[in-house]
């Protein structure tokens, strides 16, 4: 590849290749983020050959037969319905078809109104933890928070590996009002803030301020390396320090980011710094959402302890001190003096919020008592109750009507869906998600029946795959 070549990335889409970094990665200016070059693995790039758009008169295999002019009048509701139909939790409108969660939503609203804090969402498999986290993320974005939501995974993003968590959170960082994900737009807003880019500034960070210095220097090699460092990538620290010396950095030297659990303190400091800098950049703060700590039974004993050591660090900076089951002053600080001197948080008033979705296995409940005995942070979910089905169908139908305003839906047809859903749910292992998707399938059958007579019969429960 040479500078100026058009390339495409599976996540970031098409862009222009700029250069290779000293670590062999590719620096690319993507079309969706023209002012913020991004560093990616060279192996992830392919040559980009734009395809001509198909003629409007020529349907493609990807064009659903039922798309009509209705979509143009209600794009967002249609997108919600399409997401539900295909088994994807929609990015917007998720609260519109939520039923039976009034107390849980009230607790979430109180959390977000407070500007910082913590909630632990307890729910068994299929009881709506992911659905609830989607509500929380969208509500936070609507209120002006930056957000990052990840799925905890034993192999890729385990709770006992804080660097991997940090790296995943930075990749998933989303700013209110912006498409795309990543941390660069946030730091771009602070580019001209002397308090942030100077090493002795009032809001300086030894982890993040060097990036701002490189950004202002407009030195591509230094910026590429500092971008990878801030993102938590594996970079040679001697090269980071050499590049900073070369471009005249006079602040504290950045510290190596480690994946050992003893450095949980470093990441509580870093994430609270991001929260404070998000507020400094005009947002309300930062909300971190961790989806489903399950399969914890496959952790070994050391991983158990290390995972809850990391969880304690999050609790220490987002829960009230009197609610903790441990003394945060005695959290492990590391063996070296430079690490022991790190504060637990960037500022006492940091606007950081965490939401954890936990599966209520006995061992998790027991271990979590070592974090807090208080129940004020708990949000308890439960299975979908039959008495909620009618309200659920009406809510889904409300979104559906806005997506397809020409579709006339008789009330007796709605009642027919309400009558048949309980029998279908008996065969489902994922009741809440199944009910939503089944309701959409029944509405599809009613709407398409005039054009597709074989759809007059409602779908059988065994034909509707769960999410």
Steps between C-alpha positions, in 0.01 A plus 500: 500500500609853431375831635168595344385144421132437563443221754208355693484373859232254624402735787589854389415468131682669210783747543838625379825329598751747649802311631637206694595563861827385648315203650377389155141616536312702243398861545175569310277805459152346482222672306270517802771670711697714253669716767613214725736240349471157663760229557393144408660165429640489147362148452145632551514726194393411147518695176180698455313487170170691526204321348240689292172549683224271371220656302188579697304292251721195552437319830795330662514188713545719807188709428203376711185465290295694752704824494280775361457876509384452861865479600574852376235647728619322816860388462584467868196289603559278196862449605384396847253249354760367256747450784242307703405294197858393429591428861710808575448722802420839341722797574205736538143468619577207729315657791182528294421130522624437856235383745496395864826681584364817661704472821814401311466795263438735792824382660683554171357850462611588855849370425539709184351808666767478769791537260701209644445173683445131445228244435517120491236341278420147618321276249503138394549388141234646272360743759605812312843607630626597154167669426529704819860601430391617155238719667764633740747580223246681285362693798854608594577618146171692484594677825842599365729233648778324314448123523687175447333160515685169478426133556720335760654188353729253673743483208483840326387749766515330842427697813834404655697660211461878550708604197282296266190654654646847459596434136152367419331796671707751301411320175129517588499858625207691354438873533151653509385631164780335301503195276784255531703400802842586639671745732661739250203740464495552878869590512467717190260722695772560761777561248527872580449474877823601670378340823492163324785500249773648719681260728450730801144601410226494762325211320810324369530121485828318461311242291296726270667843486798371296253406225368856492856627475562269202168604346597867520845428357334340194786251494353187338747237635473632857123532477458146366708353781328709769161405360585131539631561851184683611289221348679243717683329214828318552760765409870522593515754783856600415371608157213696659745689722742553211226649279382725785855626554532564127187719487587689819272350767593639844239334719503176699606192313213260414485173692490153351146358495495148637239226487576372849226534760739691729461796267124536551580833664653630178177434308269645763712815469499487120125446461415770751733726300302425186180583688638835617639585158165409341335757727773751420424440130135596545341167587333394823749227584573139411278193541662155480279195446621143549277230357452157657754358738399139439678171469685611811508136602784443250727754672770346715550611860763764419290647221208526743708704742659715233165573332350624823814698577433691177129527585595646839691779327193591296288488815747715693456790257127465418339386830466688827786419734269399785337236277824318419587169664869589488722795578600665169814641664633144521442397140820359353715783362776306324860436593677804353490842665389671179190278489434521872490878470219496242168637628192279475309761299577808291277727711263447789206632297567289191182431294556126447207256504521121476225247427576129535267224381553193716349154478382414856692177542561411864876545479465846346252610766733373769812664360318827436434527873872570524436812292187630671220374724277791404202428275456863395704438184304193390257483209324165510356374171269203465327293234230645280163469673188405307316807630749722312439340159212721395692819582804361315300423186340846507842667530651297217190571292538873569852500357384280212217737408739795480737297283217399262234774528299362204447172681157488665509282809168390644468477878368143479818403315708637786295305752558189288877548534463548876301174520751289307826629656469316836481164321802587290697618801459161667736356238755781530810517717546874447159633589538879483695516175291226348178685583621821332616322188190279483278810521686653203464177302122494562471865394701423187262214417197727536651780291630279221198270476330690209812469283618163629194280568708214640578728795136509613584242761698640797852360539544201725716544809749241374551710184608809695862462602595670827752786501 
